[in-house]
Amino acid sequence: MRQNRLTAHSLNDREAVTIDAMLETPTPALILVDDDPAFCEVLGDALARRGLDTFIAHNAEDGLRLAEQHAPGYAVVDLRMPGPSGLDLVARLRAQDPEMKIVVLTGYASITTAVEAIKLGATYYLTKPTDADEIMAAFHRDDGNTRAEAAPHPISMDRIEWEHIQRVLVECGGNVSKGARRLGMHRRTLQRKLNKRPAPV
């Protein structure tokens, strides 16, 4: 039986032990679902080097099909993709296998989407850019962090607007046109706001 030890300065002793245990099983399977092919290729190779049998999809429907075919114990899911969102995929993966470890990735962090991802069954939520070491550690960070600190300053008005938009989009199932109507703005205006980096907390 092949054993792969992941050593990284970002991991503490507990995380290193849990990752060792994870990789002591014969070639655990993982699905990586992201609409960026270049990102998938690089991250997929890095995860494969860490002992995971990695399968790649670029949308939620293909990701679900891979999960049905390969019964992975692990999934890495991008939040924003064409068609059904990453949140929708998280819920469907969790329904398929309640024990699956799921890490959600996003380039556009929001409190609302982070909370929704965890409520729907994600193990952890990471903001891009991230790497394979952070993802491997995140699979076993489902206990929470009692040392996490609150932000030292009040949230800015721009950030409050961003969070409100994200909350409305979640309520609209990720439908931008419906969200724009609910927010009382033109669809293109909302799309421009979504394409900008969110204001800092």
Backbone hydrogen bonds, N-H to C=O, Kabsch-Sander energy under -0.5 kcal/mol:
donor,donor_aa,acceptor,acceptor_aa,energy
6,L,4,N,-0.6
7,T,5,R,-0.6
11,L,8,A,-1.6
16,A,12,N,-2.3
17,V,13,D,-2.2
18,T,14,R,-2.3
19,I,15,E,-2.2
20,D,16,A,-2.1
21,A,17,V,-2.3
22,M,18,T,-2.1
23,L,19,I,-2.0
24,E,20,D,-0.7
24,E,21,A,-0.8
25,T,22,M,-0.7
27,T,25,T,-0.6
30,L,53,D,-2.4
31,I,74,Y,-1.9
32,L,55,F,-2.9
33,V,31,I,-0.5
33,V,76,V,-3.0
34,D,32,L,-0.6
34,D,57,A,-2.0
40,C,36,D,-2.4
41,E,37,P,-2.4
42,V,38,A,-2.1
43,L,39,F,-2.7
44,G,40,C,-2.9
45,D,41,E,-2.0
46,A,42,V,-2.0
47,L,43,L,-2.6
48,A,44,G,-2.2
49,R,45,D,-2.0
50,R,46,A,-0.6
50,R,47,L,-0.6
51,G,48,A,-1.8
52,L,47,L,-1.5
53,D,28,P,-2.9
54,T,52,L,-1.1
55,F,30,L,-2.6
57,A,32,L,-2.5
60,A,82,P,-0.5
60,A,84,P,-0.5
63,G,59,N,-2.1
64,L,60,A,-2.4
65,R,61,E,-1.9
66,L,62,D,-2.3
67,A,63,G,-2.1
68,E,64,L,-2.1
69,Q,65,R,-1.9
70,H,66,L,-2.7
71,A,67,A,-1.9
73,G,29,A,-1.4
74,Y,29,A,-1.3
75,A,101,K,-2.3
76,V,31,I,-2.7
77,V,103,V,-2.6
78,D,33,V,-2.8
79,L,105,L,-2.5
81,M,79,L,-0.6
86,G,79,L,-3.0
89,L,85,S,-1.9
90,V,86,G,-2.6
91,A,87,L,-2.0
92,R,88,D,-1.8
93,L,89,L,-2.9
94,R,90,V,-2.6
95,A,91,A,-1.8
96,Q,92,R,-1.6
97,D,93,L,-2.6
100,M,97,D,-1.8
101,K,73,G,-2.7
102,I,100,M,-0.6
103,V,75,A,-2.7
104,V,124,Y,-2.3
105,L,77,V,-3.0
106,T,126,L,-1.4
114,A,110,S,-2.2
115,V,111,I,-2.6
116,E,112,T,-2.6
117,A,113,T,-2.6
118,I,114,A,-2.0
119,K,115,V,-2.6
120,L,116,E,-2.3
121,G,117,A,-0.5
121,G,118,I,-0.9
122,A,117,A,-2.8
123,T,102,I,-3.0
124,Y,102,I,-1.5
126,L,104,V,-3.1
128,K,106,T,-3.1
135,I,131,D,-2.0
136,M,132,A,-2.8
137,A,133,D,-2.2
138,A,134,E,-2.2
139,F,135,I,-1.4
140,H,137,A,-1.6
141,R,138,A,-1.8
146,T,144,G,-0.5
148,A,145,N,-1.4
156,S,200,P,-0.5
160,I,156,S,-2.2
161,E,157,M,-2.3
162,W,158,D,-2.2
163,E,159,R,-2.7
164,H,160,I,-2.2
165,I,161,E,-2.6
166,Q,162,W,-2.4
167,R,163,E,-2.3
168,V,164,H,-2.3
169,L,165,I,-2.5
170,V,166,Q,-2.2
171,E,167,R,-2.0
172,C,168,V,-1.6
173,G,170,V,-1.5
174,G,169,L,-3.4
175,N,172,C,-1.4
176,V,174,G,-0.7
179,G,175,N,-2.4
180,A,176,V,-2.7
181,R,177,S,-1.9
182,R,178,K,-2.3
183,L,179,G,-2.2
184,G,180,A,-1.0
184,G,181,R,-0.5
185,M,180,A,-2.4
190,L,186,H,-2.2
191,Q,187,R,-2.6
192,R,188,R,-2.2
193,K,189,T,-1.9
194,L,190,L,-2.3
195,N,191,Q,-1.6
196,K,192,R,-0.7
196,K,193,K,-0.7
